[in-house]
Structures are given as C-alpha cells and as structure tokens.
Amino acid sequence: MRTNWLILISILLFTSCSAAKVNLNELTKAEEKQGWTLLFNGKDFTGWRQYNGNSVPDNWTIEDGAMKVFKAERARPGQGVGGDMIFFPKKFKNFELSIDWKTEKEGNSGIFYYVREEKGKAIYNSAPEVQILDNEYASDNKIDSHLAGSLYDMLPADPKTVNPYGEWNNIVIRVKDGKVTHTQNGVKVVEYTLWSDEWDELVENSKFKNFPGFQEGISKEGYIGLQDHGYSIWFRNIKIREL
C-alpha cells in the first residue's frame, strides 16, 4: 500500500510540474482564442529586419530561444551600430504587446511602438520608447524616467517591479485609441494618453521637445521596434494581439 501511495504522489508531482512548464515562444490554446500572434518563432528572424534596412544586422543572433543583440566590435561604449530592428510585415494601431527581456550588467535598450521609417533618422526620432535597463549598474540610472519600464524621459516606472540583470522580465504595452499602459512583471507602472494636452506637456518637458518627429506628431499606427544600444539584451516570447 505504501508503494502505491508513493507512485500516486510521484504522478501528481510530475503532472503539476508539467502543467506549470511554459513552452517558450509558443501560444497556449487560450491565447490563440484571445487573438494573440507570435512575432518571434524562437528559431530565426522571420519577420524582422533592420530599421531603414533590408536584412538582419550582424550584431543580432539567436541564443537559447531568444533574439539577442550584442555589442559589435566597432561600437563605441554605450552606443549601438545602427542595428535597431523592426517587425516589418505589419503596422499596428490598437494592440497589446507582451515581451520577455533580460539584460547583461549595465545594459541599456528600448522597445518602440508606432515606429515610422524615415531615411537618415534614428528609430527614436518619432516613436515612443519603453525603457530597458539594468537599474542598478547602468550609467543611465540617475533619472527616474530612464529606469526600466518607463516611458523614456517622460514618465517613470516603479523600480521595485524590475528583476536585476541576468534575470527575465516581462513588459506588456497596451495601446487603445491613444490610451497607453505599461505593465511590468504584472504591475501597471505607467499610464498616459497620446495626442492629448498631457502628452504635449510630457514632450515639452523632455529631451524630445525639439525632435522633428515629435514636433510633427507621433504616428497613429506603426511598426514594433527593438533597440541596439551597444549592450547584450535578450528578447523572447514576443507576442501581440490587436484590440
């Protein structure tokens, strides 16, 4: 009888662990019904290319089921080599975007939405940026609105919601009719409304005040983008659903 109980307990533990296991870069049946779509298949860069380019930059690779950008040999400290990436098959307007990310020590990067390609311009010239940062050791950790999860240089996110470098974080960016929220590791940390008086004030008090793209106005649809800022950053479980 004791042997039977041990077998039963072993089966229950195995079943529990299997149920808790989350497959990387795959959608559950529930997510499929909710309209989620993967933007990264976990194997290659299908759907992705360089911003203002035609191919994948040479400082991107696939590592352990994640897209990884790393510092190119020719890069200056803390600066990329123009290796910003966009998901190019489709522009998005109202959506919920979920991305897992982690950074190396001192890492710095960003996630962009409503990206529009402009020849000779950087990806951040006209698109809002959701900050990725090693909050503890990065050199750009002195300003609250430069910490991970923030609307970069505009609205700060709660730093207590961020896991340290080397550990995975999740960010969910929800955009619906101009109303935007950032949810970091399950906690809503930022909320704002595009094309509003509030937005104009945020821009006016930020480094983007004199950026032509922000002066002209943020687009009302655009690409999803990932930044090359000269550090090793990993991205996985990149999925989106239109609202």
C-alpha positions in Angstrom: 0.0 0.0 0.0 2.8 2.4 0.9 4.4 1.8 -2.5 1.1 2.6 -4.3 0.9 5.9 -2.4 4.4 6.8 -3.4 3.6 6.1 -7.0 0.5 8.3 -6.8 2.4 11.2 -5.2 5.1 10.9 -7.9 2.5 11.0 -10.7 0.8 14.1 -9.1 4.1 15.9 -8.8 5.1 15.1 -12.4 1.7 16.3 -13.6 1.9 19.5 -11.6 5.4 20.3 -12.9 4.4 19.6 -16.4 1.3 21.9 -16.1 3.5 24.7 -14.7 6.0 24.4 -17.5 5.6 27.2 -20.1 6.8 26.5 -23.6 8.9 29.3 -24.9 7.8 31.2 -28.0 4.6 29.3 -28.2 0.9 30.3 -27.7 -1.5 28.4 -25.5 -4.9 27.4 -26.8 -6.4 30.1 -24.6 -4.0 32.8 -26.1 -4.9 31.7 -29.6 -8.6 32.1 -28.9 -7.9 35.5 -27.4 -6.2 36.6 -30.7 -2.6 36.5 -29.8 0.0 36.2 -32.5 3.7 35.4 -32.2 6.2 37.9 -33.6 9.2 35.7 -33.0 9.2 31.9 -33.6 12.2 31.2 -31.4 14.3 29.8 -34.2 15.1 32.6 -36.7 14.4 36.2 -37.6 11.4 35.7 -39.8 9.5 39.0 -40.0 12.4 41.1 -38.6 14.9 43.4 -40.4 17.0 46.4 -39.7 15.3 49.8 -39.3 15.8 51.5 -42.6 17.5 48.4 -43.9 16.8 45.2 -45.8 18.4 42.5 -43.7 19.2 41.4 -40.1 22.1 43.3 -38.6 25.2 41.2 -38.0 25.2 42.0 -34.2 21.9 40.0 -33.7 21.8 36.3 -33.1 19.5 33.6 -31.8 20.6 32.2 -28.4 18.7 29.7 -26.2 15.4 30.5 -27.9 15.8 34.3 -27.7 16.7 37.1 -30.0 20.0 38.6 -28.8 21.6 41.9 -29.7 25.2 42.4 -28.6 27.9 45.0 -28.7 29.6 45.0 -32.1 33.4 45.3 -32.1 33.2 48.6 -33.9 30.7 50.1 -31.5 31.7 52.9 -29.1 30.9 52.2 -25.4 27.2 52.5 -24.7 26.3 53.1 -28.4 25.0 50.7 -31.0 25.9 50.5 -34.7 22.5 51.3 -36.2 21.3 47.7 -35.6 17.8 48.7 -34.4 15.3 46.1 -35.6 11.6 46.3 -36.6 8.9 43.7 -37.2 8.1 44.7 -40.7 5.3 42.6 -42.1 2.6 44.7 -40.4 1.9 48.1 -38.8 -0.2 48.0 -35.6 -2.7 50.6 -34.3 -4.6 49.3 -31.2 -2.8 46.4 -29.6 -1.5 44.6 -26.6 2.2 43.7 -26.9 4.0 41.3 -24.5 7.8 40.8 -24.5 10.1 39.0 -22.1 13.5 40.6 -21.8 16.7 40.4 -19.8 19.9 42.4 -19.9 23.6 42.0 -19.1 25.2 44.0 -16.3 25.0 47.8 -17.1 22.7 47.0 -20.1 20.5 49.6 -21.8 18.0 49.2 -24.6 14.4 50.0 -25.5 11.2 48.8 -27.1 9.5 51.2 -29.6 5.9 51.2 -31.0 4.3 53.3 -33.7 7.7 53.3 -35.4 7.8 55.1 -38.8 10.8 54.7 -41.1 12.4 58.0 -42.0 15.6 57.9 -44.1 18.5 59.4 -42.3 16.7 59.4 -39.0 17.1 57.2 -35.9 14.3 54.9 -34.7 13.8 57.1 -31.6 13.2 60.3 -33.7 9.5 59.9 -33.8 8.4 56.8 -31.7 7.7 56.4 -28.0 10.2 54.3 -26.2 9.6 51.9 -23.3 12.9 51.7 -21.5 15.0 48.5 -20.8 17.8 49.0 -18.3 19.9 47.3 -15.6 18.6 49.7 -13.0 21.3 49.0 -10.5 24.5 49.3 -12.6 23.7 51.1 -15.9 25.2 54.5 -16.2 21.8 56.0 -17.3 20.1 55.1 -13.9 20.3 58.6 -12.4 16.9 59.8 -13.8 13.7 58.2 -12.7 12.1 58.2 -16.1 15.2 56.4 -17.6 14.6 53.3 -15.4 13.2 50.1 -16.8 9.6 50.1 -17.8 9.4 53.9 -18.0 8.1 56.0 -20.9 11.7 57.1 -21.6 12.5 60.6 -20.4 8.8 61.3 -19.8 7.2 59.1 -17.1 8.9 56.9 -14.5 8.1 53.3 -13.7 8.3 51.8 -10.2 11.8 50.4 -9.9 10.7 47.8 -7.4 8.9 45.9 -10.2 12.1 45.1 -12.1 14.2 42.0 -11.7 18.0 42.5 -11.8 20.4 42.0 -14.7 20.6 38.4 -15.8 17.0 37.6 -14.9 14.0 37.7 -17.1 11.4 40.5 -17.0 8.1 40.8 -18.8 6.6 44.0 -20.1 3.1 44.4 -21.6 2.4 47.6 -23.6 -1.3 48.2 -24.2 -2.4 50.9 -26.7 -6.1 51.6 -27.3 -7.3 54.7 -29.0 -4.4 56.7 -27.6 -4.6 55.4 -24.1 -1.4 53.6 -23.2 -0.3 51.5 -20.2 3.0 49.7 -19.4 2.6 46.7 -17.1 5.9 45.3 -15.8 6.1 41.9 -14.3 2.3 42.0 -13.6 2.2 45.5 -12.2 0.9 48.5 -14.1 3.7 51.1 -13.8 2.9 53.8 -16.4 -0.3 55.3 -17.9 -0.7 58.1 -20.3 -2.7 59.3 -23.3 -1.2 60.1 -26.7 -2.2 63.2 -28.7 -3.5 64.9 -25.6 -2.6 68.0 -23.6 -0.9 65.7 -21.2 1.2 64.2 -24.0 2.1 67.6 -25.3 3.3 68.7 -21.8 5.3 65.5 -21.4 7.1 66.1 -24.8 7.7 69.8 -23.9 9.5 68.8 -20.7 11.6 66.0 -22.3 14.6 65.7 -24.5 12.2 65.1 -27.4 11.0 68.7 -27.3 13.0 69.7 -30.4 12.9 66.3 -32.2 11.2 66.8 -35.6 9.3 63.6 -35.3 7.8 64.6 -32.0 7.1 68.1 -33.3 5.3 66.7 -36.3 3.4 64.3 -34.1 3.5 60.6 -33.2 2.0 58.3 -35.9 -1.3 56.7 -35.2 0.0 53.3 -36.3 3.4 51.9 -36.9 6.0 49.1 -36.5 7.2 47.5 -33.4 11.0 48.1 -32.8 13.8 46.9 -30.7 16.9 48.9 -30.0 20.6 48.3 -30.5 22.3 50.4 -27.8 25.6 48.7 -27.6 24.8 46.1 -24.9 23.7 42.5 -24.8 20.0 42.2 -24.5 17.8 39.1 -24.9 14.1 39.1 -26.1 11.7 36.2 -26.2 8.0 35.3 -26.1 7.3 38.3 -28.3 3.5 38.3 -28.9 0.8 40.7 -29.8 -3.0 40.9 -30.2 -4.9 43.6 -31.9 -7.7 45.3 -29.9 
